Amino acid sequence: MSALLQRPNLEQLVRTQDPPPPVIVLPKKRRFGSGSPLLDVLRQTGANIWRNKLRSFLTMFGIAWGIASLVLMAALGDGFREGQRKNMSQIGDNIVMVFGGRTEKQAGGERAGRRIFLKESDVAAIRQFCPTVATVSSEVKNHDVTVRSAFNAGRFLTVGATPEYLKLRNLPLETGRIISGEDNLQGRRVAMLGSSVRKQLFEKRPKVLGETIFVNNYPYLVVGLLTEKNQNSSYDGWDNDKVVIPASALRRDAPPTREVGTQGRIYSLVYRPASTSEWETAQTEVRRTLGRIHGFDPDDKAALPMWDMVEGAKLFDKVFDSADIFLAAIALVTLSLGGIGVMNTMMMAVSERVNEIGLKKALGATRRRILADFFLEGLTLAILSGLAGLAVTLALAAAVNSLPMPAMWSGLPIHWKELALASLALGAVALLSALPPAWQAAQLTPVEALRHER
C-alpha cells in the first residue's frame, strides 16, 4: 500500500514538469561597411531632412547664400577688372606713349629746364638699341586741319600713320583697307575716316569709299572707314573724330609746324614691350637710349614723360586685388555663418534623437555607424545647399551677361578658378560643420542615451 502511494502518477509528472526553455537567437552586430549598404544611410539621411523641412530649408539657405556671395563677389571684381582692361585696350594693347618734356636735372653740361624735342631718327635708335621693345612708331598729327567733301566741311584732328603705328593703335577697320607701307613710301594721298568725320562729311550717304575729300585743299581718296568706337579715354582725342593719312603725306601737306616738316620732329613715340613682364626693362632702355641722344639724365622723368599702359594696368590690378580680398573675406564670413547654422541644426537633431541613438546602440549599432549617420546628414545639408547656391549664381550670371554692358564693366564673368576655390571653401565648411555634432552623437553610451528624458 505504501509502495503504491509512493509511485508517481504519470499524468501528474507530465503536468508538473517545466517546459524546455525556448531557443533565442541574438542578431549579429552589423558593422558599417560590412553589411549595410551606403544607400540605406543616404535614404535615412533624406528622410531625416524631409522630416524637418522648414528647419532644413532655412539652414540650407544660409549655406546657399554664402557660396553665392563668394562667387558673385569674385565675379563682380573680375567684371570691373576686365571692363577697365577693355576700356584701356581701345587705345592699344600694352602700349607706351613717350612725349618730349623739359629737364629738371643738369646733365652733360646743359642747364636744367631745357626742352626735349623727339625726332623721327629716335625711332630708328630705339629699334637698334632697345631689344626688349617689340614694335615702335613715331606719331605725327595736326589738331586743326580743314577737311571738306562735296557735301560738307569741318576741322578735324589729322593723324599721320605708318604700318607700325596701325599695329600699335587700336583702329579697327569697318570697311575698305588700311594705309600701307607703299602709301607712305610714295606719299600717296589716301585717307581713312573716323565714324564722326564720315557722318559730318557725307551725312547718310551709303557710298563713301572711293570718294574724294580735300585735306588743306589737297585731294585725298577715301580708302577706309573706321569702326565706330564707344570710347571714354584718350590721350590726344577721340578716334571717331580723326582723319588718318600717311605720315609722309601729313608732313608734306599739313604739317602742324615748320619743324615737323623740315626737321623731322614728331609729336610722340609709341612702342610696345616684347612682353608685359619686361615693361620696366623696356622703359629703362628707352630712357637710356634717348637720354644719350638728347643729352639728359635717364633718371630725369620730367625730360621724357611716359604714359605706360602696362604700368597702369598693373596698378589697377593691385587695386582690384585688394578689393577682391576684402569682398572675399566678407563672403567667407557669410559662408561661415551658414556653416554655423548647419552645425546648430545638427546639434539640435542629436539632442532630439538621443533615445533613438541609445536604441540603435542597444541593438548593435557601432559608434562608427552612428558617426556616419549624423556626419552624412550634415554633409548632405551643406553640399546640397552649396550646389543650389552655385546653380542660382550661374543662372544669374548668364542672365546678367546677356544684357548690354556699360563701358567700364564686363558683366559677371565666372572663371573655373573661382568655382574651384568656392568648392574648396564649401567642402571645408561642410566638414567642419558636420563633424562635431556627429562626433557628439557617436560618443553617447546606450545607458546614457536610453536614460535620457525628453
KOLBA-587380 format. One line per 5 residues: number of its first residue (from 1); for each residue x, y, z of C-alpha. Coordinates in pm, 1 decimal. Layout:
KOLBA-587380
NUM) X Y Z  ...
This chain:
KOLBA-587380
1) 0.0 0.0 0.0  275.4 238.8 93.0  456.1 142.1 -225.1  154.4 230.1 -429.6  127.0 568.1 -259.9
6) 485.2 644.7 -332.0  464.5 558.5 -706.9  439.7 880.9 -903.1  138.8 936.8 -1122.8  240.4 973.3 -1489.9
11) -26.0 1235.7 -1551.1  98.4 1439.8 -1256.7  453.7 1412.1 -1383.6  354.0 1543.6 -1721.2  164.6 1839.6 -1566.9
16) 427.3 1943.2 -1318.5  739.1 1915.5 -1541.4  868.9 2254.6 -1666.2  862.5 2305.6 -2041.4  1202.8 2322.8 -2217.3
21) 1347.5 2675.2 -2242.9  1299.6 2842.7 -2583.2  1598.6 2891.4 -2810.5  1676.1 3266.1 -2851.8  1890.3 3366.3 -3146.6
26) 2053.6 3711.2 -3094.1  2109.4 3920.9 -3405.1  2467.5 3967.2 -3505.4  2610.6 4313.4 -3477.4  2603.8 4482.5 -3813.3
31) 2905.1 4695.6 -3876.8  2903.2 4992.9 -4112.6  3064.7 4891.9 -4438.5  3042.2 4517.0 -4369.1  2679.6 4452.3 -4447.6
36) 2484.9 4780.1 -4452.0  2497.0 4947.5 -4792.5  2566.2 5316.7 -4820.9  2232.5 5358.5 -4993.2  2049.9 5282.4 -4666.4
41) 2239.1 5558.7 -4490.9  2159.1 5803.2 -4771.0  1792.3 5708.2 -4764.1  1779.4 5756.4 -4388.1  1954.1 6092.0 -4422.3
46) 1699.6 6207.2 -4679.3  1413.4 6100.0 -4454.2  1556.1 6292.9 -4157.2  1598.1 6606.2 -4368.8  1245.1 6575.4 -4507.6
51) 1100.9 6526.2 -4158.3  1228.0 6873.3 -4060.3  1167.6 7052.4 -4389.7  1144.3 7411.3 -4265.6  1448.4 7388.9 -4042.5
56) 1649.0 7216.6 -4314.6  1544.5 7477.1 -4574.1  1647.7 7769.5 -4354.9  1980.7 7603.9 -4282.3  2039.6 7529.4 -4649.6
61) 1951.4 7887.9 -4742.6  2235.0 8017.5 -4523.8  2491.8 7797.6 -4697.3  2349.6 7872.7 -5044.3  2361.2 8247.1 -4981.4
66) 2717.9 8221.3 -4851.7  2850.9 8027.9 -5151.7  2658.4 8253.0 -5393.8  2806.3 8561.1 -5225.8  3157.4 8419.2 -5255.9
71) 3126.9 8350.7 -5629.5  2934.8 8670.6 -5708.7  3183.4 8891.1 -5524.0  3471.3 8739.1 -5722.0  3277.2 8771.7 -6049.4
76) 3189.7 9133.9 -5973.4  3554.4 9223.8 -5920.9  3655.5 9040.0 -6238.5  3384.4 9223.4 -6431.0  3522.3 9563.6 -6332.9
81) 3880.0 9446.7 -6393.2  3803.7 9319.5 -6744.2  3594.9 9627.9 -6819.8  3886.4 9853.1 -6730.9  4123.3 9647.3 -6945.4
86) 3881.1 9657.1 -7236.4  3848.6 10032.2 -7196.7  4227.0 10076.3 -7196.2  4266.1 9846.8 -7497.2  4054.0 10085.7 -7705.6
91) 4370.2 10295.1 -7737.1  4606.3 9999.9 -7780.6  4713.9 9677.1 -7611.8  5004.9 9719.5 -7367.8  5148.2 10024.9 -7537.9
96) 5357.9 10312.9 -7404.2  5331.6 10674.4 -7525.2  5652.9 10879.0 -7495.0  5646.2 11260.3 -7509.1  5914.3 11523.1 -7516.7
101) 5934.3 11715.1 -7188.0  6156.1 11960.4 -7002.8  6461.1 11861.8 -6799.6  6471.6 11905.8 -6422.8  6832.0 11794.2 -6374.7
106) 7160.3 11920.9 -6516.0  7332.7 11671.6 -6744.4  7617.8 11685.5 -6996.3  7696.4 12047.2 -6915.8  7342.6 12151.7 -7008.9
111) 7122.6 12356.5 -6779.8  6800.1 12231.2 -6624.1  6473.2 12342.3 -6781.0  6579.1 12259.2 -7136.8  6309.5 12141.4 -7379.3
116) 6342.8 11792.9 -7530.3  6205.6 11751.4 -7883.2  6161.3 11399.4 -8018.5  6258.6 11326.6 -8379.1  6195.3 11062.4 -8640.1
121) 6555.1 10940.5 -8602.0  6476.1 10840.4 -8241.1  6253.8 10560.4 -8374.2  6546.9 10400.6 -8559.0  6765.5 10432.1 -8247.0
126) 6509.6 10254.8 -8029.3  6479.8 9974.2 -8284.1  6857.4 9932.1 -8278.1  6943.7 9970.1 -7908.3  6629.5 9851.3 -7725.2
131) 6594.3 9472.0 -7767.7  6301.3 9447.2 -7524.4  6090.1 9678.9 -7744.4  5886.8 9471.4 -7991.4  5730.1 9747.4 -8203.5
136) 5785.9 10123.2 -8213.7  5648.1 10402.6 -8428.1  5652.8 10778.9 -8446.8  5332.4 10977.9 -8412.2  5276.0 11290.6 -8618.6
141) 4947.0 11480.4 -8606.9  4783.7 11815.9 -8667.8  4496.8 11911.1 -8440.3  4348.3 12174.7 -8670.9  4317.7 12067.4 -9033.0
146) 4041.4 12176.8 -9266.8  3881.2 11878.3 -9438.6  3593.2 11907.5 -9682.7  3391.5 11694.8 -9917.9  3145.1 11782.3 -10190.8
151) 2869.6 11796.9 -9925.5  3014.4 11942.3 -9606.0  3334.1 12052.5 -9430.3  3494.5 12070.0 -9085.2  3818.5 12096.6 -8888.8
156) 3947.7 11764.1 -8758.8  4244.0 11603.3 -8586.6  4451.6 11455.5 -8870.2  4699.7 11178.7 -8785.7  4996.4 11063.6 -8992.8
161) 5008.9 10684.7 -8978.6  5263.5 10416.4 -9063.1  5203.0 10038.8 -9074.0  5375.2 10009.0 -8733.5  5153.8 10280.0 -8588.9
166) 4841.4 10096.6 -8703.5  4969.4 9778.7 -8536.3  5015.9 9961.7 -8206.9  4697.2 10167.5 -8201.4  4357.1 10002.2 -8189.8
171) 4192.2 10149.1 -8500.9  3957.1 9875.1 -8622.2  3851.8 9897.0 -8985.6  3484.5 9867.1 -9073.8  3531.4 9853.2 -9449.0
176) 3796.7 9926.3 -9710.6  4171.9 9892.5 -9646.9  4433.0 10036.9 -9415.1  4721.4 10265.7 -9509.0  5011.3 10053.5 -9632.6
181) 5386.5 10089.1 -9629.8  5376.9 10160.9 -10003.1  5139.1 10451.3 -9938.1  5398.3 10600.5 -9700.9  5694.5 10544.3 -9931.2
186) 5522.3 10712.5 -10224.5  5341.4 10977.8 -10019.2  5005.0 10882.0 -10165.1  4706.5 11098.4 -10086.9  4476.6 10836.4 -9933.2
191) 4272.0 10864.4 -9614.4  4083.3 10664.7 -9350.6  3787.2 10837.4 -9182.6  3654.0 10805.0 -8829.4  3280.4 10747.2 -8790.8
196) 3202.8 11104.8 -8678.1  3406.3 11251.8 -8967.0  3224.1 11029.9 -9213.8  2883.4 11137.5 -9081.0  2971.2 11505.8 -9096.0
201) 3126.7 11499.3 -9442.7  2886.9 11257.9 -9609.7  2582.8 11255.6 -9378.1  2382.8 10936.5 -9450.3  2509.9 10871.0 -9799.8
206) 2583.6 10499.0 -9839.4  2876.8 10531.7 -10078.1  3184.4 10679.5 -9914.8  3471.1 10453.8 -10024.8  3628.5 10587.4 -10341.2
211) 3500.9 10941.3 -10279.6  3738.8 11237.8 -10279.0  3792.7 11467.4 -9983.1  4017.8 11772.0 -9960.4  4275.0 11795.2 -9679.6
216) 4414.0 12151.2 -9673.3  4276.3 12176.7 -10028.3  4474.4 11870.0 -10143.5  4260.3 11589.8 -10290.9  4265.1 11261.3 -10096.6
221) 4097.4 10933.6 -10188.7  3891.6 10767.2 -9913.0  4020.8 10407.8 -9892.0  3898.9 10301.1 -9547.0  3627.9 10366.5 -9288.5
226) 3699.8 10309.8 -8917.6  3456.8 10125.5 -8692.8  3259.4 10346.6 -8454.6  3400.1 10331.7 -8102.1  3226.6 10372.1 -7769.1
231) 3539.7 10539.3 -7634.9  3572.8 10712.5 -7297.7  3950.8 10754.8 -7264.0  4219.1 10901.2 -7488.1  4542.9 11098.3 -7477.6
236) 4501.6 11307.8 -7792.1  4135.8 11295.5 -7898.8  3851.2 11060.8 -7985.2  3926.8 10815.3 -8264.7  3581.0 10875.1 -8412.9
241) 3685.4 11236.2 -8485.8  4009.5 11155.9 -8665.9  4126.7 11160.7 -9026.1  4415.4 10917.1 -9079.6  4653.5 10974.6 -9372.8
246) 5010.1 10854.7 -9446.4  5272.2 11016.9 -9221.2  5476.7 11128.6 -9524.2  5169.9 11295.9 -9674.3  5093.8 11477.4 -9346.7
251) 5448.3 11618.6 -9329.7  5415.0 11742.2 -9685.2  5054.7 11869.1 -9699.1  4952.8 11954.3 -9340.9  5248.3 11984.1 -9100.5
256) 5147.9 12136.3 -8763.6  5475.0 12336.9 -8750.7  5764.2 12407.5 -8985.8  5996.6 12200.0 -8765.3  5778.2 11894.1 -8814.3
261) 5800.2 11923.8 -9190.1  6166.4 12022.7 -9225.3  6350.0 11893.0 -8915.9  6170.6 11561.7 -8868.4  6019.9 11644.1 -8529.5
266) 5738.2 11420.4 -8408.0  5454.2 11464.0 -8163.3  5532.9 11145.9 -7965.4  5666.1 10791.8 -7979.0  5454.3 10480.4 -7931.3
271) 5606.0 10142.3 -7851.4  5505.2 9801.1 -7716.7  5733.2 9590.0 -7493.1  5823.2 9241.4 -7612.8  5632.2 9107.4 -7310.4
276) 5442.1 9255.3 -7018.5  5697.6 9107.2 -6778.5  5972.0 9319.9 -6939.9  5793.8 9653.8 -6933.4  6032.0 9801.7 -6675.2
281) 6338.4 9687.1 -6869.4  6196.6 9830.8 -7192.2  6123.7 10164.1 -7022.9  6479.0 10179.1 -6884.6  6628.8 10101.4 -7226.6
286) 6421.1 10371.1 -7397.6  6518.0 10635.2 -7137.2  6887.3 10549.8 -7163.3  6885.2 10549.5 -7542.8  6703.5 10882.8 -7577.6
291) 6897.4 11032.8 -7286.6  7223.6 10956.4 -7463.9  7093.7 11107.8 -7790.6  6938.5 11422.2 -7641.9  7184.0 11472.9 -7356.1
296) 6966.1 11434.9 -7046.8  6987.2 11217.8 -6736.0  6791.8 10890.9 -6790.3  6662.5 10918.5 -6431.4  6510.9 11260.2 -6511.6
301) 6145.9 11153.7 -6553.4  6035.5 11506.3 -6646.1  6263.8 11510.4 -6950.7  6075.0 11218.6 -7104.6  5717.6 11185.5 -6975.0
306) 5559.4 10847.4 -7044.3  5210.6 10707.6 -7029.5  5282.5 10339.5 -6969.8  4959.6 10143.3 -7007.3  5126.2 9824.6 -6882.3
311) 5221.7 10000.5 -6559.2  4872.0 10146.0 -6534.8  4714.8 9803.8 -6583.5  4931.0 9658.1 -6306.4  4831.3 9942.9 -6076.7
316) 4463.2 9879.3 -6147.6  4519.2 9507.2 -6087.8  4660.7 9581.3 -5743.2  4359.6 9794.5 -5660.0  4118.2 9525.6 -5777.8
321) 4317.1 9254.1 -5599.0  4278.2 9442.8 -5271.6  3906.5 9484.1 -5337.3  3875.4 9112.6 -5420.9  4042.2 9014.2 -5093.8
326) 3807.5 9241.3 -4896.9  3496.4 9112.8 -5074.2  3610.5 8751.2 -5044.2  3660.2 8797.7 -4669.6  3303.7 8925.1 -4635.3
331) 3172.0 8633.2 -4841.7  3370.1 8380.5 -4634.5  3222.7 8524.8 -4315.6  2875.4 8482.2 -4466.5  2957.2 8123.8 -4566.9
336) 3094.8 8051.7 -4218.8  2771.8 8176.9 -4063.9  2586.2 7933.6 -4287.6  2814.7 7655.9 -4163.4  2738.4 7750.9 -3805.2
341) 2370.9 7719.8 -3893.7  2429.4 7364.5 -4019.1  2619.0 7278.5 -3701.3  2341.2 7421.8 -3485.9  2077.9 7225.0 -3677.1
346) 2268.7 6901.0 -3638.1  2326.3 6965.4 -3266.1  1950.8 7004.8 -3224.0  1897.7 6685.1 -3422.8  2136.0 6497.0 -3191.1
351) 1958.9 6623.9 -2876.0  1617.4 6534.1 -3019.5  1724.8 6183.8 -3118.2  1917.9 6077.9 -2809.3  1673.0 5793.2 -2734.2
356) 1696.2 5681.0 -3094.9  2074.8 5675.1 -3069.0  2056.6 5468.5 -2749.3  1815.2 5219.6 -2903.9  2035.6 5178.9 -3211.4
361) 2341.1 5117.0 -2995.6  2149.1 4868.0 -2779.2  2054.1 4678.3 -3094.9  2414.9 4660.6 -3208.8  2493.1 4983.0 -3394.3
366) 2857.0 5080.2 -3360.8  2999.0 5424.4 -3293.3  3124.4 5426.6 -3647.5  2770.5 5373.2 -3777.9  2624.3 5649.7 -3558.1
371) 2907.7 5883.2 -3659.0  2844.2 5807.3 -4025.4  2467.8 5863.0 -3994.7  2490.9 6211.3 -3847.2  2802.7 6314.7 -4036.2
376) 2645.7 6221.7 -4368.4  2326.5 6405.7 -4279.8  2514.9 6728.2 -4200.7  2739.3 6686.0 -4504.5  2436.4 6636.3 -4729.1
381) 2273.7 6950.9 -4594.7  2584.6 7158.7 -4667.5  2666.9 7008.3 -5007.9  2309.9 7026.0 -5142.5  2268.7 7386.7 -5033.2
386) 2610.3 7478.0 -5178.8  2524.7 7320.2 -5514.5  2192.1 7504.0 -5514.1  2374.0 7831.7 -5447.4  2618.3 7765.4 -5733.0
391) 2333.5 7681.8 -5972.0  2148.4 8002.9 -5887.8  2470.5 8203.1 -5925.2  2548.0 8058.2 -6268.7  2192.7 8127.5 -6386.7
396) 2205.6 8485.2 -6254.4  2545.3 8547.1 -6418.3  2420.3 8413.6 -6751.4  2115.0 8641.9 -6733.6  2323.5 8949.4 -6647.9
401) 2584.0 8876.0 -6916.7  2312.2 8861.4 -7181.7  2226.5 9228.8 -7117.7  2407.2 9528.8 -7276.4  2711.2 9617.4 -7067.0
406) 2832.0 9967.4 -6973.6  3174.8 10080.4 -7089.1  3363.4 10017.5 -6763.9  3205.5 9681.9 -6670.5  3212.6 9343.4 -6844.2
411) 2930.4 9175.6 -6655.4  2977.0 8876.7 -6423.4  3246.4 8653.1 -6571.9  3276.3 8331.2 -6370.7  3607.3 8150.3 -6413.1
416) 3692.5 7794.5 -6317.3  3940.9 7917.1 -6055.4  3665.9 8095.8 -5863.0  3446.2 7786.2 -5885.6  3731.2 7565.6 -5762.1
421) 3804.7 7795.9 -5467.2  3434.5 7817.4 -5383.7  3407.8 7437.7 -5393.8  3707.3 7402.1 -5160.2  3557.6 7656.2 -4920.2
426) 3224.6 7473.7 -4933.8  3391.3 7139.6 -4863.4  3583.8 7281.7 -4566.4  3272.2 7441.9 -4417.0  3070.9 7123.2 -4471.9
431) 3330.3 6907.8 -4292.9  3377.8 7148.4 -4002.7  3003.7 7193.5 -3951.1  2902.2 6826.2 -3980.8  3180.6 6655.1 -3783.7
436) 3131.1 6796.6 -3426.9  2760.6 6700.5 -3396.7  2830.1 6356.5 -3544.3  3118.1 6305.3 -3301.3  2897.1 6407.8 -3009.6
441) 2629.7 6157.4 -3114.3  2884.2 5877.2 -3153.9  3025.0 5930.2 -2802.7  2689.6 5868.0 -2629.6  2668.5 5534.0 -2441.6
446) 2349.9 5322.2 -2466.0  2279.4 5361.4 -2092.5  2307.7 5742.0 -2104.4  2100.3 5761.4 -2419.0  1817.6 5535.0 -2304.3
451) 1807.6 5706.4 -1964.7  1765.5 6046.7 -2129.1  1426.7 6212.0 -2079.4  1283.8 6439.1 -2345.8
